[in-house]
């Protein structure tokens, strides 16, 4: 019989052509590509076993060796972006930060995962003084996209700040930070504090009021435009208020509208007041109809029905209706409780004594509600049922 030749791959079976610990749905072909994850991890595990007798005798501790090699990998492959490295290899950003600082070392499965994702031999991370050509490794990383650099050089940032000083209209410092890819302005202030202060001053001057000696500020809109906007608002079924029209045209307040056009502003105000009064009358009709419902809704439910999220609308517009609704809800609750009490009383005398769970199921009650609202009936039903159970137990004995 000819000897069975086995593949010289750690973790690979020469008989079935599969990998140990994996139950494939179909037969795995014997010729496997060297780019598969299982093949790479098995070879990396073999390299790790081969390095076990060498890494411990080095002059430098293994943790510092791994820290330096991993830091070089992140700097060359990911431009120092530890978050991008963590996302790429499938670990948390905190773990990557601790590995780079030497505060922790990865487990064996994490080390094999890093080697597999980056397609970097495991010896490149555990061997001291090993010169790794990261430029040659970079194209081999699967689905690799070069991350955006987290920081710019100080010279480039200062140049961008000087260019922002000459822009018109003057940008704010936050806009300049967004152009440069920064989330906040603190990084810019650390690099060029005086330049940032000049940018902020320019922006304040561009949006602030002009000094009195420079004359009045130019008009935002001509009087004809303001009059046309007020007439258009008055023609609407639900007109905008005068302050809303002013803000839409770019004014901070509506003072410039009331003096030249008092009649239009008064007409808009009266139309809005009539609309609000009609809406309040309609809301009162809905609230009065809700008083006749059985059971009446709660104040919060009725407020939602009227289009509000807070029940304080009743205290503001209908305090009398709110108090009437609460009084009727209490009366309906007392009547319902008295009816339930009358339905509970027969069960205090029923033979054989029923359990409280059965009574609650028949009446649609909850145990907690029955014990709080009807404590006497609840205790009597429970005690009768317990005596019945004890009597049955004695008969069985």
C-alpha positions in Angstrom: 0.0 0.0 0.0 1.4 3.4 -1.0 1.9 5.7 1.9 -0.7 8.5 2.3 1.0 11.8 1.6 -0.1 14.7 3.8 0.1 18.4 3.2 2.8 20.1 5.3 0.4 22.7 6.5 -0.3 23.1 10.3 -3.9 22.3 11.0 -4.6 20.7 7.6 -5.8 17.1 7.2 -4.2 15.1 4.4 -7.0 12.5 4.3 -10.2 14.7 4.0 -8.6 17.8 2.6 -10.1 20.0 5.4 -9.0 22.1 8.3 -9.1 20.8 11.8 -12.0 22.2 13.9 -14.1 23.1 10.8 -17.0 21.1 9.6 -17.6 22.3 6.0 -20.8 21.7 4.2 -19.0 20.2 1.1 -15.6 18.6 0.7 -12.8 21.1 0.7 -10.4 20.8 -2.2 -6.9 19.8 -1.4 -5.3 22.6 -3.3 -6.1 25.7 -1.3 -5.1 29.2 -2.3 -2.4 30.9 -0.2 -4.7 33.9 0.2 -7.3 32.2 2.2 -7.7 33.2 5.8 -7.5 29.7 7.2 -4.2 29.0 5.4 -2.7 32.3 6.6 -3.8 31.8 10.2 -2.4 28.2 10.3 0.9 29.3 8.9 1.0 32.2 11.4 0.3 29.8 14.2 3.2 27.6 13.1 5.5 30.7 12.9 4.4 31.6 16.4 5.3 28.2 17.8 8.7 28.4 16.0 9.4 31.8 17.6 8.4 30.7 21.1 11.9 29.5 21.9 13.6 32.7 20.6 11.5 35.7 21.7 11.9 35.0 25.4 15.7 35.1 25.4 16.0 38.6 23.7 17.6 41.4 25.6 14.5 43.6 25.3 11.1 42.6 26.8 8.6 41.1 24.4 6.0 43.8 25.3 8.3 46.7 24.2 9.4 44.9 21.0 5.7 44.4 20.1 4.9 48.0 21.0 7.6 49.5 18.8 6.8 47.2 15.8 3.1 47.8 16.1 3.6 51.6 16.4 5.8 51.5 13.3 3.1 49.6 11.4 0.4 52.1 12.4 2.5 55.0 11.4 3.5 53.7 8.0 0.3 51.9 6.9 -2.3 54.1 8.6 -0.5 57.5 8.9 -0.6 57.2 12.7 -4.4 56.9 12.8 -5.0 54.3 15.5 -8.8 54.4 15.1 -8.4 53.4 11.4 -6.1 50.6 12.4 -8.5 49.3 15.0 -11.4 49.4 12.5 -9.3 47.6 9.9 -8.1 44.7 12.1 -11.5 44.4 13.9 -10.6 45.4 17.5 -11.6 48.3 19.7 -9.9 51.6 19.6 -9.1 51.3 23.3 -7.2 48.0 22.7 -5.2 49.5 19.9 -4.3 52.5 22.1 -3.2 50.3 24.9 -1.1 48.1 22.6 0.7 51.1 21.1 1.5 52.5 24.5 2.7 49.2 25.9 -0.1 49.1 28.6 -1.3 45.8 27.3 -0.5 43.0 24.8 -2.9 41.2 22.6 -4.0 37.6 23.1 -2.8 34.9 20.7 -6.1 35.0 18.8 -5.9 38.8 18.5 -2.3 38.6 17.3 -3.2 36.0 14.7 -6.2 38.2 13.6 -3.9 41.2 13.2 -1.5 39.2 11.1 -4.3 37.8 9.0 -6.0 41.1 8.3 -2.8 43.0 7.4 -1.1 40.0 5.7 2.0 40.8 7.7 4.1 37.9 9.0 3.8 37.5 12.7 7.5 37.6 13.1 7.4 41.3 12.0 5.7 42.2 15.3 7.6 39.9 17.7 11.2 40.1 16.5 13.5 43.0 17.7 15.5 44.8 15.1 13.6 43.4 12.2 13.5 45.8 9.3 10.1 45.5 7.7 9.4 47.0 4.3 6.0 48.5 5.0 5.7 50.0 1.5 5.8 46.5 0.0 3.2 45.2 2.5 0.8 48.1 2.0 -0.7 46.9 -1.4 -1.1 43.4 0.0 -3.7 44.5 2.6 -7.1 43.4 1.5 -9.7 46.2 0.9 -7.2 48.7 2.1 -8.0 52.4 1.8 -5.5 55.0 2.9 -7.0 57.0 5.8 -7.1 60.7 5.9 -4.4 62.2 7.9 -5.6 63.3 11.4 -3.3 66.3 11.6 -1.7 68.9 9.3 1.8 70.3 9.7 2.1 73.5 11.7 3.4 75.4 8.6 0.4 74.4 6.5 -2.1 75.3 9.3 -0.5 78.8 9.7 -0.6 79.3 5.9 -4.3 78.4 5.9 -5.0 80.8 8.7 -3.2 83.7 6.9 -5.2 83.0 3.8 -8.4 83.0 5.8 -7.5 86.5 7.1 -7.8 87.9 3.5 -11.1 86.2 2.6 -14.2 88.3 2.2 -16.7 87.8 3.7 -14.7 87.0 6.7 -15.1 83.3 7.8 -15.5 82.3 11.4 -12.7 80.3 13.1 -15.0 77.2 13.3 -15.5 77.4 9.5 -11.8 77.4 9.0 -11.4 74.4 11.3 -14.0 72.5 9.3 -12.2 73.3 6.1 -9.0 71.8 7.5 -10.8 68.7 8.8 -10.7 69.6 12.5 -13.7 68.9 14.8 -13.0 71.9 17.0 -10.9 75.1 17.1 -8.6 74.1 20.0 -6.0 72.6 17.7 -5.8 75.8 15.6 -5.4 77.9 18.7 -2.5 75.9 19.9 -0.7 76.4 16.6 -1.4 80.1 15.9 -3.2 81.8 18.8 -2.6 85.4 17.4 -3.8 84.4 13.9 -6.9 82.8 15.4 -7.7 85.9 17.4 -7.4 88.1 14.3 -9.7 85.8 12.4 -12.3 86.0 15.2 -12.0 89.8 15.3 -12.6 90.0 11.6 -15.6 87.8 11.8 -17.1 89.8 14.7 -16.6 93.1 12.7 -18.3 91.6 9.7 -21.5 90.7 11.6 -21.5 93.3 14.4 -23.1 96.7 14.3 -21.2 99.5 12.6 -19.9 102.3 14.8 -22.1 105.4 15.0 -19.5 107.6 13.3 -19.6 105.5 10.1 -23.2 106.5 9.5 -26.4 104.4 9.6 -26.2 100.8 8.4 -27.6 100.2 4.9 -31.1 99.0 4.6 -31.7 95.3 4.3 -34.9 95.7 2.3 -36.5 98.7 0.7 -39.9 100.0 2.0 -41.6 98.6 -1.1 -40.3 95.1 -0.3 -41.4 95.3 3.3 -44.9 96.5 2.3 -45.3 93.7 -0.3 -44.2 91.1 2.3 -46.8 92.4 4.8 -49.6 92.4 2.2 -48.7 88.9 1.2 -48.8 87.7 4.8 -52.2 89.5 5.3 -53.6 87.7 2.2 -52.8 84.2 3.7 -55.5 82.2 5.4 -53.1 81.6 8.3 -50.9 84.7 8.1 -47.4 84.9 9.5 -46.9 87.3 12.4 -45.1 90.5 11.9 -42.0 89.3 13.9 -41.9 86.1 11.7 -42.0 88.2 8.5 -39.2 90.4 9.9 -37.0 87.4 10.7 -37.6 85.9 7.2 -36.5 89.2 5.6 -33.3 89.3 7.7 -34.3 91.7 10.5 -33.6 90.9 14.1 -36.7 92.7 15.4 -39.9 94.0 13.9 -39.5 97.6 15.1 -38.7 98.8 11.5 -42.1 97.4 10.3 -44.5 99.0 12.8 -43.6 102.6 12.4 -43.9 103.0 8.5 -46.8 100.5 8.2 -48.9 100.6 11.3 -52.2 99.7 9.6 -50.9 96.6 7.9 -49.2 95.4 11.1 -52.4 96.0 13.1 -54.5 94.2 10.5 -52.2 91.1 10.6 -52.4 91.1 14.4 -56.2 91.3 14.4 -56.5 88.5 11.8 -54.2 86.3 13.9 -56.1 87.1 17.1 -59.4 86.2 15.4 -57.9 82.9 14.1 -56.6 82.1 17.6 -60.0 82.9 19.2 -61.8 80.6 16.7 -59.3 77.8 17.4 -59.9 78.2 21.2 -63.7 78.1 20.7 -63.3 74.9 18.7 -61.0 73.4 21.4 -63.6 74.3 24.1 -66.3 72.5 22.1 -64.1 69.4 21.9 -63.4 69.5 25.6 -67.1 69.9 26.5 -68.0 66.9 24.3 -65.3 64.9 26.1 -67.0 65.6 29.4 -70.0 63.5 28.2 -67.8 60.4 27.3 -67.9 57.4 29.5 -65.3 57.0 30.8 -64.0 60.6 30.3 -60.5 60.9 29.0 -57.6 62.1 31.1 -56.3 65.6 30.9 -53.1 64.5 29.1 -55.1 62.4 26.6 -57.5 65.3 25.9 -54.5 67.7 25.5 -53.0 65.4 22.9 -56.4 65.2 21.1 -56.4 69.0 21.0 -52.9 69.1 19.5 -50.8 69.8 22.6 -48.2 67.7 24.5 -48.8 69.3 27.9 -52.0 69.3 30.0 -51.2 72.8 31.2 -53.2 74.1 28.2 -56.3 73.6 30.4 -55.0 75.8 33.2 -54.2 78.5 30.6 -57.4 78.4 28.5 -60.0 76.3 30.2 -59.5 76.1 34.0 -63.2 75.4 34.6 -63.3 72.5 32.1 -60.2 71.0 33.5 -61.6 70.9 37.1 -64.9 69.5 35.8 -63.2 66.8 33.9 -61.1 65.7 36.9 -64.1 65.7 39.1 -66.1 63.6 36.7 -63.2 61.1 36.3 -63.1 60.7 40.1 -66.8 60.2 40.2 -66.7 57.5 37.5 -63.7 55.9 39.3 -65.7 55.7 42.6 -68.7 54.3 40.8 -66.6 51.7 39.1 -64.9 50.8 42.4 -68.3 50.4 44.1 -69.5 48.2 41.3 -66.4 46.0 41.5 -66.9 45.7 45.3 -70.4 44.5 44.8 -69.1 41.9 42.3 -66.4 40.8 44.8 -68.7 40.2 47.7 -70.4 37.0 46.4 -66.9 35.4 46.1 -66.4 35.9 49.8 -69.2 33.4 50.5 -68.9 31.1 47.5 -68.3 27.4 48.1 -65.9 25.9 47.4 -63.7 28.9 48.2 -62.1 30.2 44.9 -58.6 31.4 44.7 -57.8 35.1 44.3 -56.2 34.4 40.9 -59.4 32.9 39.7 -61.5 35.8 41.0 -59.2 38.4 39.3 -59.4 36.4 36.1 -63.2 36.4 36.1 -63.5 40.1 37.0 -60.6 41.4 34.9 -58.7 42.7 37.9 -55.1 42.7 38.8 -53.8 41.4 42.1 -52.3 44.7 43.1 -55.4 46.7 42.3 -57.6 44.3 44.3 -55.3 44.4 47.3 -55.1 48.2 47.3 -58.7 49.1 46.5 -60.5 46.2 48.3 -58.3 45.1 51.2 -61.1 43.5 53.3 -62.5 41.4 50.5 -59.0 40.5 49.3 -57.9 39.3 52.7 -61.2 37.3 53.2 -61.0 35.5 49.8 -57.3 34.7 50.3 -57.9 33.3 53.9 -60.9 31.2 52.8 -58.9 29.7 50.0 -55.9 28.9 52.3 -58.2 27.2 54.8 -59.7 25.1 52.0 -56.3 24.0 50.8 -55.3 23.0 54.4 -58.5 21.0 54.8 -57.9 19.2 51.5 -54.3 18.4 52.6 -55.5 16.9 55.9 -58.0 14.7 54.1 -55.2 13.4 51.9 -53.2 12.4 54.9 
